[in-house]
Amino acid sequence: MKDSSSTAPILSDRQRKFLAFVASFAGALLLGCLFAAVILILNHAFDLFGGVIWSLAISGMLAILLRPIVTFLEEKIKLGRFSSILLLYVLVIVTAVSATWFLGGKVIYQTKEFLGTAVDWPDQLEEKAKQSLPAETWESISGQVDTFKEYWKDIFGEEQVPVLALPLDRQEIYDTLNLEQRETFRAMEPVERNAFFSIEDKEEKLVYLEQKSTEIHNRAMEAIEKQGGEIAEKSAAVIKSAWSGLLGFFAQMTYLAVIPIYLFYFLSSNRNLIDDLEKEISFLSDSVKEDVVFLIREFVSILVSFFRGQLLIGLLMGVGYAIGFSISGLKFGITLGLLFGLLNIVPYLGSIVGIVTALLVAYLQPGGIAESGQWSVLLGCGISFVVVQLIESYYLTPKIMGQQTGLHPVVVMVSIFFWGTALGGILGMIFGIPLTAFIIITWRLLCRKYFNRSFC
């Protein structure tokens, strides 16, 4: 007789493995949903409080960059914390004024000239494309080119002036009209224009234009009378919009003005917030508290090292680009070089935008490749890019940042675009690398302490 304790289990090994897989999949799905919900909440928070977050973010990045200077003044020169911060503000103001004095006018002039030149780029590219591409190819893309030209000119705010295209014989008649008569002609419908040109006698043409001018005037007056209420409503809407825009402008100025105040308090604080947090979460178990404090310390360390390193590297790269572009003969070289260096706060962004923009400027600038056929400017810009990138990759980044994030370049690119989309813009791209590094560190901690290492 068999013992009752030796009865067969309810579930087989295969069934238990299947249920374990289902439970693991459900847990992973739940974590994914929670992660998506957190990102959605953060996205809405960035939309609603973007100005406040930007002010805090800029102040925090500046504090990370400038805190070593305050520490140096406090420890080496024996100044107090308050005096060190005031001296730092004076140094920053003097540096900014000096840079504006020596480079500000040139940068502003180059920026205006660059924007004025960039408006005509689509037309220049269209001209070259018509000459270089086969007719069939050009016809297939001409519609998209026209759409892009309208979009490009909308970006630069260029007014679209309607062009009056007339056959040569009609253009000659149009040229004989005075300014008032031309305005009347432009306001006429196509049928009315054809009727005007069908009149043989010149005097009758002028009489016809006078009649049409009177009709157009009367129609305009009737429209004004009928739409008086709408005009009043639209006027009120315009006034309201202008008032909202004025308030928005003052709000933006407030966000900028508060940055020095935030920065002062960030620099003047000597409190160790992590130690304070460790006391506040004393209700947690020692193991969990240790993990939380470790993760926060790691995240702060990543933020400090990343932003301090990226800001310094971006500044040095901008100076290198500006010098290289100017020597190469690239128009707007100082402005573009400093801009590309600033964009390198987001890894790879300055390099990608810089290569495309430098290529376009070198090709389309006055006396550039499109006009002269000389490739020396583009060659000089290419050498500048290569030299600056080599210095950044083999000296600046190892010397300033080391291997603080340890992320693969593909992971860096994916994280930049993911967080830029998730958090709605450039701020997400800037914080993308620290956030991704923090998530990876968290995952490794969980694997080491709570999961099976072979599973990780």
C-alpha positions as CSV (number, residue, x, y, z in Angstrom):
1,M,0.0,0.0,0.0
2,K,1.4,3.3,-1.1
3,D,1.9,6.2,1.4
4,S,-0.5,9.1,0.9
5,S,2.4,11.5,1.1
6,S,3.8,10.1,-2.1
7,T,0.8,11.2,-4.2
8,A,1.7,12.9,-7.6
9,P,1.9,16.7,-7.6
10,I,-1.0,18.7,-9.0
11,L,1.1,20.4,-11.7
12,S,3.7,18.8,-13.8
13,D,7.2,20.4,-14.3
14,R,6.2,21.7,-17.7
15,Q,3.0,23.3,-16.3
16,R,5.0,25.0,-13.4
17,K,7.5,26.4,-15.9
18,F,4.7,27.7,-18.1
19,L,3.0,29.4,-15.1
20,A,6.4,30.8,-14.0
21,F,6.9,32.2,-17.5
22,V,3.4,33.7,-17.5
23,A,3.9,35.3,-14.1
24,S,7.3,36.7,-15.2
25,F,5.8,38.1,-18.4
26,A,2.9,39.7,-16.5
27,G,5.4,41.3,-14.1
28,A,7.5,42.6,-16.9
29,L,4.4,43.9,-18.6
30,L,3.3,45.6,-15.4
31,L,6.7,47.2,-14.9
32,G,6.6,48.4,-18.6
33,C,3.2,50.0,-18.0
34,L,4.4,51.7,-14.8
35,F,7.4,53.0,-16.7
36,A,5.3,54.3,-19.5
37,A,2.9,56.0,-17.0
38,V,5.8,57.7,-15.2
39,I,7.2,59.0,-18.6
40,L,3.7,60.2,-19.5
41,I,3.4,62.1,-16.2
42,L,6.9,63.6,-16.6
43,N,6.0,64.7,-20.2
44,H,2.9,66.5,-19.0
45,A,4.8,68.0,-16.1
46,F,7.5,69.3,-18.5
47,D,4.7,70.8,-20.7
48,L,3.0,72.6,-17.7
49,F,6.1,73.7,-15.8
50,G,8.7,73.9,-18.6
51,G,9.8,77.4,-17.6
52,V,10.3,76.5,-14.0
53,I,12.1,73.3,-14.9
54,W,14.3,75.1,-17.4
55,S,15.3,77.7,-14.8
56,L,16.2,75.0,-12.2
57,A,18.0,72.9,-14.8
58,I,20.2,75.8,-16.1
59,S,20.9,76.9,-12.5
60,G,21.8,73.4,-11.5
61,M,24.1,72.9,-14.5
62,L,25.8,76.2,-13.8
63,A,26.2,75.3,-10.2
64,I,27.8,72.0,-11.1
65,L,30.2,73.8,-13.4
66,L,31.1,76.7,-11.1
67,R,31.2,75.0,-7.7
68,P,34.9,74.0,-8.0
69,I,35.8,77.7,-8.6
70,V,33.9,78.7,-5.4
71,T,35.6,75.9,-3.5
72,F,39.0,77.0,-4.8
73,L,38.4,80.7,-3.8
74,E,37.2,79.5,-0.4
75,E,40.0,77.1,0.4
76,K,43.0,78.5,-1.4
77,I,42.4,82.2,-1.1
78,K,40.7,81.9,2.3
79,L,37.6,83.8,1.3
80,G,34.3,83.1,2.9
81,R,31.6,81.3,1.0
82,F,29.5,84.5,0.5
83,S,32.6,86.5,-0.6
84,S,33.6,83.7,-3.0
85,I,30.3,83.6,-4.7
86,L,30.2,87.4,-5.0
87,L,33.7,87.3,-6.5
88,L,32.6,84.6,-8.9
89,Y,29.7,86.7,-10.0
90,V,32.0,89.6,-10.7
91,L,34.4,87.4,-12.7
92,V,31.5,86.0,-14.7
93,I,30.1,89.5,-15.4
94,V,33.5,90.8,-16.4
95,T,34.1,87.8,-18.7
96,A,30.7,88.1,-20.3
97,V,31.1,91.8,-20.9
98,S,34.6,91.3,-22.3
99,A,33.4,88.5,-24.6
100,T,30.5,90.7,-25.8
101,W,32.8,93.7,-26.3
102,F,35.3,91.8,-28.4
103,L,33.1,89.2,-30.1
104,G,29.5,90.3,-29.5
105,G,29.2,92.6,-32.5
106,K,30.9,90.2,-34.9
107,V,28.6,87.3,-33.7
108,I,25.5,89.4,-34.1
109,Y,26.6,90.7,-37.5
110,Q,27.4,87.1,-38.7
111,T,24.1,85.8,-37.3
112,K,22.0,88.4,-39.2
113,E,24.0,87.8,-42.4
114,F,23.7,84.1,-41.9
115,L,19.9,84.3,-41.5
116,G,19.6,86.6,-44.5
117,T,21.7,84.2,-46.7
118,A,20.0,81.1,-45.5
119,V,16.6,82.3,-46.9
120,D,17.9,81.9,-50.4
121,W,19.4,78.4,-50.0
122,P,16.4,76.5,-51.4
123,D,16.4,78.7,-54.5
124,Q,20.1,78.1,-55.0
125,L,19.8,74.4,-54.5
126,E,16.8,74.3,-56.9
127,E,18.8,76.1,-59.5
128,K,21.7,73.6,-59.2
129,A,19.3,70.6,-59.2
130,K,17.7,71.8,-62.4
131,Q,21.1,71.9,-64.1
132,S,22.4,68.6,-62.7
133,L,19.4,66.2,-62.5
134,P,17.7,64.5,-65.4
135,A,14.4,66.1,-66.4
136,E,12.4,63.1,-65.3
137,T,14.0,63.0,-61.9
138,W,13.4,66.8,-61.4
139,E,9.8,66.5,-62.4
140,S,9.2,63.7,-59.9
141,I,10.6,65.8,-57.0
142,S,9.7,69.3,-58.0
143,G,6.4,69.3,-56.0
144,Q,8.2,68.3,-52.8
145,V,10.9,70.9,-53.5
146,D,8.2,73.7,-53.8
147,T,6.6,72.5,-50.5
148,F,9.9,72.6,-48.8
149,K,10.7,76.1,-50.1
150,E,7.4,77.4,-48.7
151,Y,8.1,75.7,-45.3
152,W,11.7,77.1,-45.3
153,K,10.6,80.6,-46.0
154,D,7.9,80.4,-43.3
155,I,10.6,79.5,-40.8
156,F,12.6,82.6,-41.6
157,G,9.4,84.7,-41.7
158,E,9.8,85.9,-45.3
159,E,6.7,87.4,-46.8
160,Q,5.5,85.7,-49.9
161,V,4.9,88.4,-52.6
162,P,2.6,87.1,-55.3
163,V,4.3,87.2,-58.7
164,L,2.2,88.3,-61.6
165,A,3.0,86.2,-64.6
166,L,1.7,87.6,-67.9
167,P,2.4,86.9,-71.6
168,L,4.7,89.4,-73.2
169,D,2.0,91.3,-75.1
170,R,-0.1,91.6,-72.0
171,Q,2.9,92.5,-69.8
172,E,3.6,95.5,-72.1
173,I,0.0,96.8,-71.6
174,Y,0.3,96.2,-67.8
175,D,3.6,98.2,-67.7
176,T,1.8,101.3,-69.1
177,L,-0.6,101.5,-66.2
178,N,0.1,103.7,-63.2
179,L,0.4,102.3,-59.6
180,E,-3.3,102.8,-58.7
181,Q,-4.4,101.1,-61.9
182,R,-2.1,98.2,-61.3
183,E,-3.5,97.6,-57.8
184,T,-7.0,97.5,-59.3
185,F,-5.8,95.1,-62.0
186,R,-4.3,92.8,-59.3
187,A,-7.6,92.8,-57.4
188,M,-9.6,91.8,-60.4
189,E,-10.8,88.2,-61.1
190,P,-9.2,86.2,-64.0
191,V,-12.4,86.7,-66.0
192,E,-12.3,90.4,-65.5
193,R,-8.7,90.5,-66.5
194,N,-9.4,88.7,-69.8
195,A,-12.3,91.1,-70.4
196,F,-9.9,94.0,-69.8
197,F,-7.3,92.7,-72.4
198,S,-10.1,92.0,-74.9
199,I,-10.9,95.7,-75.1
200,E,-9.1,97.3,-78.1
201,D,-9.3,101.0,-77.3
202,K,-6.9,102.3,-74.7
203,E,-9.3,104.8,-73.3
204,E,-12.0,102.2,-72.9
205,K,-9.5,100.1,-71.0
206,L,-8.9,102.9,-68.6
207,V,-12.6,103.5,-68.2
208,Y,-13.1,99.8,-67.5
209,L,-10.4,99.9,-64.8
210,E,-12.2,102.9,-63.2
211,Q,-15.5,101.0,-63.1
212,K,-13.8,98.0,-61.6
213,S,-12.1,100.2,-59.0
214,T,-15.4,101.6,-58.0
215,E,-17.0,98.1,-57.8
216,I,-14.1,96.8,-55.7
217,H,-14.4,99.8,-53.4
218,N,-18.1,99.3,-53.0
219,R,-17.7,95.6,-52.3
220,A,-15.1,96.3,-49.7
221,M,-17.4,98.8,-48.0
222,E,-20.3,96.4,-48.0
223,A,-18.1,93.7,-46.6
224,I,-16.9,96.0,-43.8
225,E,-20.5,96.9,-42.9
226,K,-21.6,93.2,-42.8
227,Q,-18.5,92.1,-40.9
228,G,-18.4,95.0,-38.5
229,G,-19.3,92.7,-35.6
230,E,-16.7,90.1,-36.7
231,I,-14.1,92.8,-36.9
232,A,-14.9,94.0,-33.4
233,E,-14.6,90.4,-32.1
234,K,-11.4,89.9,-34.0
235,S,-10.0,93.1,-32.7
236,A,-10.8,92.0,-29.1
237,A,-9.2,88.7,-29.8
238,V,-6.1,90.4,-31.2
239,I,-5.9,92.6,-28.1
240,K,-6.3,89.6,-25.8
241,S,-3.6,87.7,-27.8
242,A,-1.3,90.7,-27.5
243,W,-1.9,90.9,-23.8
244,S,-1.3,87.2,-23.4
245,G,1.9,87.5,-25.4
246,L,3.1,90.4,-23.2
247,L,2.4,88.3,-20.1
248,G,4.3,85.4,-21.6
249,F,7.2,87.7,-22.4
250,F,7.3,88.9,-18.8
251,A,7.1,85.3,-17.6
252,Q,10.0,84.3,-19.7
253,M,12.0,87.3,-18.4
254,T,11.1,86.2,-14.9
255,Y,12.4,82.7,-15.5
256,L,15.7,84.2,-16.8
257,A,16.0,86.7,-14.0
258,V,15.5,84.1,-11.3
259,I,18.4,81.9,-12.5
260,P,21.1,84.0,-10.7
261,I,19.1,83.7,-7.5
262,Y,18.7,80.0,-7.8
263,L,22.4,79.7,-8.6
264,F,23.4,81.7,-5.5
265,Y,21.5,79.4,-3.2
266,F,22.8,76.3,-4.9
267,L,26.4,77.5,-4.5
268,S,26.0,78.8,-1.0
269,S,24.4,75.6,0.4
270,N,26.9,73.3,2.2
271,R,24.3,70.8,3.3
272,N,24.7,67.2,2.4
273,L,21.2,66.4,1.2
274,I,22.0,62.7,0.8
275,D,22.9,62.4,4.5
276,D,19.7,64.2,5.4
277,L,17.7,61.9,3.2
278,E,19.3,58.9,4.9
279,K,17.9,60.1,8.2
280,E,14.5,60.8,6.7
281,I,14.1,57.2,5.3
282,S,15.2,55.5,8.5
283,F,11.8,53.7,8.6
284,L,13.1,51.5,5.8
285,S,15.1,48.3,6.4
286,D,18.8,48.7,6.4
287,S,19.2,46.8,3.1
288,V,16.6,48.8,1.2
289,K,17.9,52.1,2.7
290,E,21.4,51.2,1.7
291,D,20.2,50.6,-1.9
292,V,18.3,53.8,-2.1
293,V,21.1,55.9,-0.8
294,F,23.6,54.1,-3.2
295,L,21.4,54.8,-6.2
296,I,20.9,58.5,-5.3
297,R,24.6,58.9,-4.8
298,E,25.4,57.3,-8.1
299,F,22.8,59.4,-9.9
300,V,24.2,62.7,-8.4
301,S,27.7,61.6,-9.3
302,I,26.7,60.9,-12.9
303,L,24.9,64.3,-13.2
304,V,27.9,66.2,-11.8
305,S,30.5,64.4,-13.9
306,F,28.4,64.4,-17.1
307,F,27.3,68.1,-17.1
308,R,30.6,69.5,-15.8
309,G,32.4,67.4,-18.4
310,Q,30.0,68.1,-21.3
311,L,29.9,71.9,-20.7
312,L,33.7,72.2,-20.6
313,I,34.1,69.9,-23.6
314,G,31.4,71.8,-25.5
315,L,33.0,75.1,-24.8
316,L,36.5,74.0,-25.9
317,M,35.1,72.3,-29.0
318,G,33.2,75.5,-29.9
319,V,36.4,77.6,-29.6
320,G,38.2,75.0,-31.7
321,Y,35.5,75.0,-34.4
322,A,35.4,78.8,-34.5
323,I,39.2,79.1,-35.0
324,G,39.2,76.3,-37.6
325,F,36.3,77.7,-39.6
326,S,37.6,81.2,-39.6
327,I,41.0,80.1,-40.8
328,S,39.3,77.9,-43.5
329,G,37.5,81.0,-44.9
330,L,34.0,79.8,-43.9
331,K,31.5,82.7,-43.7
332,F,30.0,83.1,-40.2
333,G,32.7,80.8,-38.9
334,I,32.8,82.2,-35.3
335,T,29.0,82.1,-34.9
336,L,28.7,78.6,-36.3
337,G,31.7,77.2,-34.4
338,L,30.4,78.5,-31.0
339,L,26.9,77.2,-31.8
340,F,28.1,73.7,-32.7
341,G,30.2,73.6,-29.5
342,L,27.2,74.6,-27.5
343,L,25.1,71.9,-29.1
344,N,27.6,69.3,-28.1
345,I,26.1,69.5,-24.6
346,V,23.9,66.8,-26.2
347,P,26.5,64.2,-27.4
348,Y,26.9,64.0,-31.2
349,L,24.2,66.7,-31.8
350,G,26.7,69.5,-32.5
351,S,28.8,67.3,-34.8
352,I,25.8,66.1,-36.8
353,V,24.3,69.5,-37.2
354,G,27.7,71.1,-37.7
355,I,28.7,68.8,-40.6
356,V,25.5,69.4,-42.5
357,T,25.4,73.1,-41.9
358,A,29.1,73.6,-42.7
359,L,28.7,71.7,-46.0
360,L,25.7,73.9,-47.0
361,V,27.4,77.1,-46.1
362,A,30.7,76.2,-47.8
363,Y,28.7,75.3,-50.9
364,L,26.2,78.2,-51.0
365,Q,28.1,81.1,-49.5
366,P,29.1,84.0,-51.8
367,G,32.3,82.8,-53.6
368,G,31.7,79.3,-52.4
369,I,31.8,76.0,-54.2
370,A,28.6,76.7,-56.2
371,E,30.0,79.9,-57.6
372,S,33.8,79.3,-57.8
373,G,34.0,75.5,-57.9
374,Q,36.8,75.8,-55.3
375,W,36.7,73.1,-52.6
376,S,39.4,74.6,-50.4
377,V,36.8,76.0,-47.9
378,L,35.1,72.7,-47.5
379,L,38.4,70.9,-47.2
380,G,39.5,73.3,-44.4
381,C,36.3,72.7,-42.6
382,G,36.7,69.0,-42.9
383,I,40.2,69.1,-41.5
384,S,38.9,71.4,-38.6
385,F,36.2,68.8,-37.8
386,V,38.6,65.9,-37.8
387,V,41.2,67.7,-35.7
388,V,38.6,68.9,-33.1
389,Q,36.9,65.4,-33.0
390,L,40.3,63.7,-32.5
391,I,41.2,66.0,-29.7
392,E,37.8,65.6,-28.1
393,S,37.8,61.7,-28.4
394,Y,41.4,61.0,-27.4
395,Y,42.2,63.8,-25.0
396,L,39.3,66.0,-23.7
397,T,36.8,63.2,-23.0
398,P,39.3,60.8,-21.3
399,K,40.9,63.7,-19.4
400,I,37.8,65.5,-18.3
401,M,35.1,62.8,-18.1
402,G,36.9,59.5,-18.1
403,Q,34.5,56.6,-18.4
404,Q,31.8,57.9,-16.1
405,T,28.8,56.6,-18.0
406,G,30.4,53.6,-19.8
407,L,27.6,53.6,-22.4
408,H,28.0,52.2,-25.9
409,P,27.7,54.9,-28.6
410,V,24.5,53.2,-30.0
411,V,23.0,53.3,-26.5
412,V,23.9,57.0,-26.3
413,M,22.2,57.8,-29.6
414,V,19.1,55.8,-28.7
415,S,18.8,57.3,-25.2
416,I,19.1,60.9,-26.6
417,F,16.3,60.5,-29.1
418,F,14.1,58.4,-26.7
419,W,14.3,60.9,-23.8
420,G,14.0,63.8,-26.2
421,T,10.7,62.4,-27.4
422,A,9.5,61.2,-24.0
423,L,10.2,64.5,-22.2
424,G,9.3,66.7,-25.1
425,G,12.4,68.4,-26.5
426,I,15.9,69.5,-25.9
427,L,15.7,69.2,-22.1
428,G,15.0,65.5,-22.4
429,M,17.9,65.1,-24.8
430,I,20.2,66.8,-22.3
431,F,19.2,64.6,-19.4
432,G,19.0,61.5,-21.6
433,I,22.5,60.2,-20.9
434,P,22.4,60.5,-17.0
435,L,18.9,59.0,-16.9
436,T,19.9,56.0,-19.0
437,A,23.1,55.5,-17.0
438,F,21.0,55.6,-13.8
439,I,18.5,53.0,-15.1
440,I,21.4,50.7,-16.1
441,I,23.0,51.1,-12.6
442,T,19.6,50.3,-11.0
443,W,19.2,47.2,-13.1
444,R,22.7,46.0,-12.3
445,L,22.0,46.5,-8.6
446,L,18.8,44.6,-8.8
447,C,20.5,41.8,-10.7
448,R,23.3,41.6,-8.2
449,K,21.2,41.5,-5.0
450,Y,17.7,40.3,-5.9
451,F,17.7,38.4,-9.2
452,N,19.5,35.3,-10.6
453,R,22.7,36.6,-12.1
454,S,22.5,34.1,-15.0
455,F,19.1,35.6,-15.8
456,C,20.7,39.1,-16.0
